[in-house]
């Protein structure tokens, strides 16, 4: 597995009702104690997993991208790579799931974060600024989080279904941020050792960018790398239900460890999750394929609007529309115009995220 373009499971929470554990003869406290010992052998850092018992559930939270490498010489914990499917299966087996069918059927996935690393031509902040203004196809809200001039995080989420309830952001949350900035903030050095060698395509890409990659030692120089992290976050049954449908083709299915084990044994889990990931982004952001040529039948008025939004900041233009109570018309015109405008940043992201073209 390489660092670029491959789907990563950045967070996974497994929830098991204590009542059901007792019903199959498993003592929650003893099982939790054994899990902590087992998972210590699979992760470099104890912060990469958490085992807790509260509110009637045993909760297991994992960061699969931080699993130990088979190469014992590598001690890095960069959260950049996903282990091969057999290593994830080995960990679940050590946790007792593969041996106990009843256990893996009552272990439900209640959190899952799906993400990708994208090497970009320009600094990550430029893509975040672009996506912040890009008209989304569905009813999502944008939240731009700025810590300083060089660091921005963009969160796109559906609106709360129940505004009276705290911490409910809607069905889905998409996060875009600078992964290199995050690694530096966590004290990582300029060079990091990767668990797996870069692919031939990746090496070709980094050479184009004059990016130092020490192939002999499989080390990456972070200092001149633009690495956009695109993360899709889902929590709880209703938000995860579409993923369960994608993986099981059963409209009434709940996402369980049993489902993951079935697909891991077939080496199909990552590919199916990748298909879901792309469909999600296409349904909201990357809904226009740059390769599809559309006939330009826009009026002179529409052409004038196109030129304005390309050349100027849309903020002032939007205020002018608001003065005449034409906000809805502005949003419609903006959406139609953006569909007709070729944007290099959009095209690059579409090619690398949706089409898996690294160069």
N, C-alpha and C positions, 0 to 999 in steps of 0.2 A: 504494500500500500504506500502511495506517495502522498506528499503534503498538498498537492495542487489539484483542485477539482473533485477529488473523491469525497463522498459523503462521510461525515463524521457524526457519531452520536456523542454529543458533548455532555449530556446529562440524562440520567435514567433513574427514576424512582419507582420502586416496587413496593406496593402496599398489600399486606396480608392481614385479614381480620383475625384477631386473637381467638375469637370463638371457633373459627374454622380450623385454626391450628390445633386447638385442644381436641376438636372432633376427630382429627386424624392422628391423634396421639403424640403431638409435638408440643413440648413445653417451651413457650415463647422465650423465657429468660435464658434457658440453656441453649436454645437455637441461636439466639442473638449473640451470646458469648462465643459460641463456636464460629459464627460468621466473622466476628472481629478478628479472631486468630487467623482464619483462612484468608481473609482479604488483605491482611498485612503482608502476606506472601506474594500477592499479585500487584500491589501498588508500591511505588517508591515512597510516596508521601501519605501518611494517615489522613490528611485533609482531603484526599481524593475519594474518600468514601465515608459514609456515616450510617450507623445502625441505631435506631431509636424506637422506643415503645411509648405510645401516647394515644389517648382518645380511642382506645379499643383496637389499635392497629400496630403491627410491627412494620416499620418503614425502613427500607434499604435504599440509600441514595448513592449512586455510583457515577464516576466520570470515566467512561470506557476509553476515551482518548489518552488517559494517563496510565493505562496498564503498562506493566513492566515489559521491556523488550526481552526477547529470547537471548539476545547478546548481553551477557552479564557485565561486559565492559562498559556498557552505556548506562549512565546514571541520570541522564537528563529527563526532566519532567516538563515538557514545553506545551503539552495540550495541542500539538499540531497534527498528529497522525492518528489514524484509526488502525487498531491491530487487525490482522487477518481474521476471518470468521471463525476459524478453528480455535484460535486463542480465546475468543470471547466464549465459545462453547465450552472450552476447558474450564474457564472460570465458573460458569454456571454449573458445570458438573461438580466442581469442588464445593460449591455452595449447597449441594444436595438436591438440586432440581431434577437432574437427569435420572437419578435413582428413584425418586418419589413422584410418581405421576399425579397423585392427589395434590401434592404440594405445588407443583408447577401450574396446576389448573386453578388454584385459588389465589395465586400470586398475580396481582393485577398491576399493569403499568399505569401510573397516575401522573407522571411527569415524563416528558421526552423532549430533548432539544436536538434538532437536526441542523447541521451547519456545513459550510464549505469554506476553504481558503482560496482566495482568488488573487494571483499576482497581477497587478494593474500597471498600465503604462505610466500613469501619473500618480501623484500623492493621493492617498486614500481620501483625504478631506475634500478633494475636488468631486469625487463620486458621491460622497454623502451630501454635499451641497446640491448637486444635481438631482439626486433622488428625493431630496426634501421638497423640491419644487415640482417634481414630475407628477402629472395628474394620474391618480390611481383609478383603476377600472371599477373597483368596488368601494363601499362606504367604509373607508379606513381613515383614521386620524393620524397625523404625524406629530411626533414629539422630538425636537432636536435638543440634545443635552450637550452643553458646551462647558468644558472645564478650563480651557485656555484657547488661544488663537490657533494652536496646532492640533487640538484634540476635540473631536466631535463624535457623538454617537447618535444615530437615528433610530428611533423606535416607531414602527408602524403597527397599529393595532385596530381591531374592530372596536366599536363603541360598547360600553357596558350595557348588558341586557337588563340589569337591575341596578339603577343608580343609587338605590338605598343601601346596597351591599358593598362593603369595603373590599378592595383588592380584587375586583372582578373586571378584567380589561376586555372582555369579549371572547370571541372564539379563538383568535390567533394573535400572536405577537411576532413581528419580524424585526430583527435587530441587525444594524449594519455598523461596524466599528473597525478601528485600526488595530489589528492583532499585534503588530510590532510594538506599538505604543503601550499596549497592555503588558506585553512581556517585559519591556524595559521598566514599567512601573512596578512590576513584581520582582525586580532585581536581577533579571537575566543578563548574561554577558553578551557581548557583540557576536560571538560565535556560539552556535549550539550544535551539538551532535544529534543527528537524526537516527531514529530506530531503523529506518529502511532507506536504501539508496534512492536517489532521484531517478526517475525514468529517463529514457533517451530524449523524449519530448521536453521534459522539464529542464534537462541539462541544456538542450538547444535554446530554450526560452531564456534561461538565466544568462547564457552567453550573449544573446542579443542585447540584453540589458547591461552587459558588462558587469555582471554580478558574480563576485568570487564564490565559487563552490569548490571546496577541497574534496575532490572525488576520492582520493586515497584514504582520507579519514572520515568521509561522509559528514563533513561539517559545513554549516551554512553561516554566511555573514549577514546578520540582520540589518546592519547599519544602512545599507543602500537598497533595501527591499521594500517595495510597496505591497502590503498584504492586507487585502480587504476581507473581513470575516462577515459572512452572511448567514445569520442564524435564525431559524424558525423555532419558536418555543410554544409548547402545548402543555396544558395542565388540565387534569380532571377528565371525567368520563366523556362529557359532551364534546370537549375540544379534541380529544384523542379518537373519538369514534370514527372520523373519516380515515384515519390511519389504519384502524382495525379493519375497516371495510376494504381498503386497498390491499391489505396483507391476507385477508381471509376470504374476500368476496362474499361475506355474509353480513347482511344489513343489521342483524341482531347481535353481532359478535362484540365481545369485549376484548381489549388487547391484554393478553396474559403472557406469562413466561412460556407457557405451553406453545403458543403461536410462534414466539421467537425461536424456541428450540427446534421446532419443525422446519423452519426456514433456514436456520443455521446448519442443520444437518444436510440440507440440500444446497448449501452455498447460495441461497437466494435472498437472504434478508437485506443485504446492503443494496442490491440492485432494485428491489421492490421499494425500499425506502427512498432511494434516489429518484425513482420514477414519480413517487408522491411529491417529493421536494420540488422537482421541476414544475409539476402541474400546479402546485400551490403558487409559486412565483409567477407563472404564466397567467394565472387567473386574476392576479392583482396588479403586477408591475410589467412583466415582459409579455404583454398580450399582442404586441405587433412584431412579426418576424421581419427584420430588415431586408431579407432577401426577396420578400414579396413586393413587387412593384405595383403601385396603385396609380390609376390614371388621375392626373391633376385637373379636376373640373371646377376648382374653386373660383369664386367670383373675384373681381378686383377688390371688393371689400375684404374678403377672406384673405387674399394675398397680402393686403396691407396689414392686416392683423398679424399674419405670420411673420412679416418682416419686423414688426414692432417687438414681438416677444423674443425674437432671436437677438435683436440688437440692444434691447433695453431690459432693465430689471422690471419684472411684471408687477411689482408692488404698487408703483405709481399708477400704472394702467388699471389695476384692479380698483384702486381708490376712486378713479374717475368714473368707472362703471357703477360703483356703490353710490356716488353722488346722485346718479340718475335712477337709483333703485333697479339696477340691471345686473346684480350679482350673479343670479342664476344663468343669465346669458353669457356673462364673462366666463364662467366655469365651463359652459358648453363650448364656447369658441376656443378656449384654451385646450380642452381635450381634443377637439377636432384638429386644431393646428399642430399640436404636438404629434398627432398621428401622421401628419404629412411632412414633418420635418426630420431630416436625417441627422441624427446626433451621434457623434463619434463615441461618446461615453456610453450611451445606451447600446450602440452596436457592439462595442467591446464586451460589455457585461453580458449581453445576450449570447454572444459567441462563446464566452468562457463558462458561463453558468448553465445555460440551457443546452448548448450544443457540445459542451465538453472539449472545446478547441483551446488548447493552452497557448497557442502562438497566433 
